[in-house]
Amino acid sequence: MSQSTLRLGIAGLGTVGVGVVKLLQQHASLIALRSGREVVPTAVSARDRKRERGVPLESYRWFDSAAAMAESDEVDLVVELIGGEGGVAKDVVERALAAGKPVVTANKALIAHHGTALATLAEANAAALAFEAAVAGGIPALKTLREGLSGNAIDRVHGILNGTCNYILSTMRETHREFADVLADAQDLGYAEADPSFDIDGVDAAHKLAILTSLAFGCEIDFDAVYAEGIRNVSASDIVYAEELGYRVKLLGIAQRNDGGVEQRVHPCLVPLSSPLAQVEGVFNAVLAHGDFVDTIMIEGRGAGAGPTASAVVADVLDIARGAAAPAFGMPQARLRSLPTLPMSRHEGCYYIRLQVVDRPGVMADVTAILRDEAISLEAMLQRGRAPGEPVAVVLTTHETREDSMQRALEQIAHLDASLEPPRLIRIEPI
Ligand SMILES: NC(=O)c1ccc[n+]([C@@H]2O[C@H](COP(=O)([O-])OP(=O)(O)OC[C@H]3O[C@@H](n4cnc5c(N)ncnc54)[C@H](OP(=O)(O)O)[C@@H]3O)[C@@H](O)[C@H]2O)c1
């Protein structure tokens, strides 16, 4: 070996932490060959020392305090796998970077909220900060943007960024069951947390999108600029109607750079059945990027779980071991731009709307008059189960229009006497 051993301190021994330890133990010689040096865990930290974790840990020094481990002379590189936007995880990362030690983390919440400050701290201390595992698990999405596509001006990056939501939507489609029912199953199977709100309300995907946006467009990370809407309101009937119209429902994260600025949005979308994203099912994730020279590329794989996430963590560790770590956001911090945010109200696109109305003469005339007054033109209409005086679902799709016009129209439609529930809207993405 040409260089000294790289000693890792692993903070957090949960799903990902144990996966990383396992991978490092199983592939120790392969990793040494690829990085040109031994890469070994020497220290670990978690809350409960007594917990059986299914991997041998006796040869590593145990730290009750992950922060003390980060500053220990026995550790050259800190792997943060505790999680959480602030608290101990942030403290551990800050202490390691301040001590000039490289950090690898899978913590999307931490990077989405504090990425700029942490990358600046890393740069000031000539320490690498890497977080491949924070976005789309085992898919090398960040490396692809930062390295594989580094010769391109990128104007769009989007994808399926949350496996829990994709699993729920795929299962709703396959089984015709409602959201709450499928969510309960996903929790039993371990695909959804006991508190699933981060996943199903789009927050987790928004964290990942904010990171992708920064790397793709060379701008400062701005989590607050991401519009996030989850999948709670998608019904089994929306999924059926979407299929009839030639679409599949997916929760997408989309970042688009236009002349006026940057649009960052996470919400359920109708994607054409013929699009490659429609075929990405279950817990799988996919990321697409469009560059001016490369055109569109797509990468797909497992977006979470011990193995795929450990794979991404160890790839970052290897880059650092080789001395090949790139700047956290692809360029020096001072060169990242602050690009204007395009608010959701200015989004332009096509829409799917589902109305639940009383079937009586004149209702559709009222609805179409409201749409006409907002300059919204219809593309298609579906109506099922006509029975005068009874509730009926009406599904409409529109040509391209502005979000604010659409929201005004839905507000008015909701106030019609014949409206039985608030209209449901899903945006159509022509991917
Ligand atoms: N799970 C995935 O598939 C996945 C995928 C991509 C990214 N990530 C990210 O990876 C990170 C870890 O996720 P995970 O699923 O592995 O979480 P997890 O299973 O909940 O594990 C968290 C670990 O942190 C330890 N911990 C908690 N507080 C601590 C403290 N104060 N000091 C030291 N250790 C502490 C816990 O200790 P005890 O075990 O003793 O309680 C546990 O070992 C998160 O940022 C997550 O967003 C996870």
The ligand as an ORCA input file, in Angstrom:
! r2SCAN-3c Opt
* xyz 0 1
  N     -32.451      3.960      5.742
  C     -32.244      4.271      4.463
  O     -32.582      3.498      3.557
  C     -31.577      5.564      4.098
  C     -31.356      5.861      2.748
  C     -30.684      7.033      2.396
  C     -30.272      7.894      3.390
  N     -30.530      7.596      4.702
  C     -30.061      8.526      5.734
  O     -29.067      7.866      6.510
  C     -29.115      8.350      7.847
  C     -29.291      7.166      8.800
  O     -30.496      6.512      8.487
  P     -30.873      5.084      9.136
  O     -32.057      4.620      8.369
  O     -29.680      4.221      9.209
  O     -31.331      5.528     10.590
  P     -31.572      4.605     11.865
  O     -31.733      3.187     11.460
  O     -32.621      5.259     12.663
  O     -30.189      4.717     12.658
  C     -29.785      5.863     13.323
  C     -28.590      5.512     14.187
  O     -28.145      6.698     14.854
  C     -27.883      6.393     16.196
  N     -28.030      7.576     17.012
  C     -29.138      8.273     17.306
  N     -28.853      9.300     18.116
  C     -27.539      9.213     18.356
  C     -26.640      9.969     19.138
  N     -27.064     10.995     19.856
  N     -25.335      9.607     19.153
  C     -24.895      8.546     18.433
  N     -25.701      7.798     17.669
  C     -27.000      8.124     17.639
  C     -28.876      5.297     16.580
  O     -28.370      4.619     17.715
  P     -29.140      3.341     18.362
  O     -29.125      2.293     17.280
  O     -28.287      2.965     19.519
  O     -30.501      3.814     18.704
  C     -28.892      4.480     15.292
  O     -27.862      3.526     15.325
  C     -30.252      9.375      7.879
  O     -29.736     10.651      7.667
  C     -31.121      8.969      6.697
  O     -31.871     10.047      6.173
  C     -31.160      6.450      5.067
*
